[in-house]
Amino acid sequence: MIIYKDIITGDEVLSDSYDIKEVDGVVYEADGAMITVKKGVDVDIGANPSTEEGDEELEDGEERVINIVNSFRLQQTQFDKKSYLTYLKGYMKTLKAKLQEKGKSEEEVKDFETKAQAYAKKIIANFKDYDFYTGESMNPDGMVVLLNYREDGTTPYVIVWKHGLEEMKV
């Protein structure tokens, strides 16, 4: 299995256990799913809720979450359009420097910049459709993972910057 880590923070943000596809040569999209997880400790006191006037329909301590967000302990954050643009400019500058550090050619860096700018315009055009998540460390310099829903309105998917990830084989 391959775990994708944020090259700035080291936070794990995705793995190849999800259906990942590259989009526009600059981001990866991965479909998630809504799952039910138990929270806290499950204590069985032996009581029968139907005879104890309890409500059988509610499962105490359960929560509906998006599997990718839950698996990688992504933390929801908030942006308005202006603050997101400010963040994105700084993040892209950091990614460009990381690419240059890794010895990428000037042509490859220029290609990244062009594709990233084009994709950023798509994000801004549909800004209200996204939820924003940071990695577990909540480092403000790291990658912000975007979450949206497919056309069916029920399938969540995340968007991560391809060049902001490093692969770790497990």
KEKE-728865 format. One line per 8 residues: number of its first residue (from 0); for each residue x, y, z of C-alpha. Coordinates in nm, 3 decimals. Last residue first. Example, Ala and Ser with C-alpha at 12.3 -4.5 7.8 and 13.67 -1.06 7.14 Angstrom:
! residues 2
1 = 1.367 -0.106 0.714 | 1.230 -0.450 0.780 $
***
This chain:
! residues 170
169 = 0.386 0.048 0.367 | 0.530 0.247 0.079 | 0.555 0.620 0.144 | 0.479 0.851 -0.144 | 0.539 1.223 -0.125 | 0.269 1.479 -0.180 | 0.254 1.851 -0.256 | 0.308 1.796 -0.630 $
161 = -0.022 1.607 -0.660 | -0.226 1.880 -0.488 | -0.512 1.707 -0.309 | -0.883 1.694 -0.396 | -1.126 1.493 -0.188 | -1.448 1.324 -0.290 | -1.787 1.281 -0.129 | -2.054 1.075 -0.303 $
153 = -2.405 1.187 -0.203 | -2.495 1.478 -0.432 | -2.513 1.258 -0.742 | -2.304 1.521 -0.922 | -2.006 1.436 -0.702 | -1.956 1.600 -0.363 | -1.674 1.832 -0.252 | -1.378 1.819 -0.016 $
145 = -1.058 2.018 -0.055 | -0.743 1.921 0.133 | -0.539 2.218 0.258 | -0.171 2.134 0.232 | 0.069 2.254 0.496 | 0.166 2.604 0.608 | -0.124 2.631 0.855 | -0.002 2.319 1.043 $
137 = -0.316 2.146 1.173 | -0.097 1.850 1.275 | -0.370 1.608 1.163 | -0.375 1.747 0.813 | -0.591 2.040 0.713 | -0.942 2.028 0.577 | -1.155 2.262 0.368 | -1.515 2.219 0.252 $
129 = -1.587 2.314 -0.106 | -1.898 2.410 -0.305 | -1.881 2.783 -0.220 | -1.548 2.816 -0.405 | -1.682 2.701 -0.742 | -1.508 2.966 -0.958 | -1.226 2.984 -0.701 | -1.153 2.614 -0.739 $
121 = -1.161 2.627 -1.118 | -0.924 2.927 -1.115 | -0.689 2.729 -0.888 | -0.683 2.455 -1.153 | -0.555 2.696 -1.420 | -0.296 2.841 -1.184 | -0.179 2.492 -1.084 | -0.145 2.386 -1.450 $
113 = 0.072 2.686 -1.537 | 0.283 2.662 -1.221 | 0.341 2.287 -1.263 | 0.447 2.330 -1.627 | 0.689 2.609 -1.522 | 0.840 2.376 -1.259 | 0.877 2.096 -1.514 | 1.043 2.333 -1.767 $
105 = 1.282 2.472 -1.505 | 1.391 2.116 -1.440 | 1.312 1.942 -1.112 | 1.612 1.914 -0.882 | 1.424 1.820 -0.564 | 1.502 2.163 -0.423 | 1.337 2.321 -0.731 | 1.020 2.120 -0.665 $
97 = 1.026 2.223 -0.298 | 1.066 2.591 -0.396 | 0.766 2.566 -0.632 | 0.567 2.396 -0.356 | 0.645 2.683 -0.115 | 0.538 2.944 -0.371 | 0.220 2.744 -0.435 | 0.143 2.740 -0.061 $
89 = 0.194 3.114 -0.026 | -0.035 3.193 -0.318 | -0.291 2.938 -0.192 | -0.307 3.087 0.158 | -0.374 3.438 0.022 | -0.634 3.298 -0.218 | -0.798 3.110 0.069 | -0.806 3.427 0.282 $
81 = -0.982 3.620 0.004 | -1.237 3.347 -0.074 | -1.338 3.294 0.287 | -1.173 3.006 0.461 | -1.267 2.762 0.734 | -1.098 2.451 0.875 | -1.196 2.087 0.918 | -0.930 1.859 1.063 $
73 = -0.820 1.549 0.875 | -0.774 1.244 1.096 | -0.640 1.037 0.805 | -0.899 0.760 0.834 | -1.183 0.992 0.942 | -1.149 1.241 0.657 | -1.106 0.956 0.408 | -1.409 0.764 0.547 $
65 = -1.649 1.058 0.552 | -1.831 1.054 0.885 | -2.166 0.948 1.030 | -2.149 0.920 1.412 | -2.233 0.657 1.667 | -2.205 0.702 2.043 | -2.556 0.603 2.138 | -2.740 0.426 1.861 $
57 = -3.072 0.597 1.850 | -3.369 0.391 1.731 | -3.419 0.190 2.049 | -3.536 0.484 2.257 | -3.550 0.372 2.617 | -3.864 0.296 2.819 | -3.671 0.025 3.009 | -3.860 -0.265 2.853 $
49 = -3.769 -0.177 2.494 | -3.420 -0.068 2.600 | -3.332 -0.414 2.741 | -3.076 -0.361 3.013 | -2.758 -0.568 3.021 | -2.529 -0.282 3.111 | -2.352 -0.296 2.775 | -2.088 -0.023 2.756 $
41 = -1.945 0.078 2.417 | -1.667 0.326 2.483 | -1.618 0.645 2.286 | -1.736 0.703 1.935 | -1.859 0.431 1.705 | -1.821 0.492 1.335 | -2.080 0.504 1.059 | -1.951 0.551 0.707 $
33 = -2.010 0.805 0.431 | -1.796 0.729 0.130 | -1.483 0.860 -0.038 | -1.383 0.921 -0.395 | -1.025 1.031 -0.454 | -0.916 1.320 -0.672 | -0.550 1.387 -0.741 | -0.427 1.725 -0.853 $
25 = -0.181 1.877 -1.105 | -0.187 1.688 -1.435 | -0.538 1.814 -1.517 | -0.693 1.549 -1.291 | -0.513 1.238 -1.162 | -0.737 0.961 -1.036 | -0.740 0.789 -0.699 | -0.979 0.506 -0.605 $
17 = -0.901 0.470 -0.236 | -0.660 0.206 -0.101 | -0.392 0.414 -0.273 | -0.362 0.627 0.037 | -0.442 0.985 0.134 | -0.354 1.270 0.371 | -0.072 1.147 0.597 | 0.082 1.450 0.766 $
9 = 0.455 1.502 0.698 | 0.404 1.877 0.735 | 0.558 2.020 0.416 | 0.572 1.716 0.187 | 0.214 1.617 0.279 | 0.212 1.238 0.290 | 0.062 0.990 0.046 | 0.045 0.635 0.180 $
1 = 0.113 0.356 -0.069 | 0.000 0.000 0.000 $
***
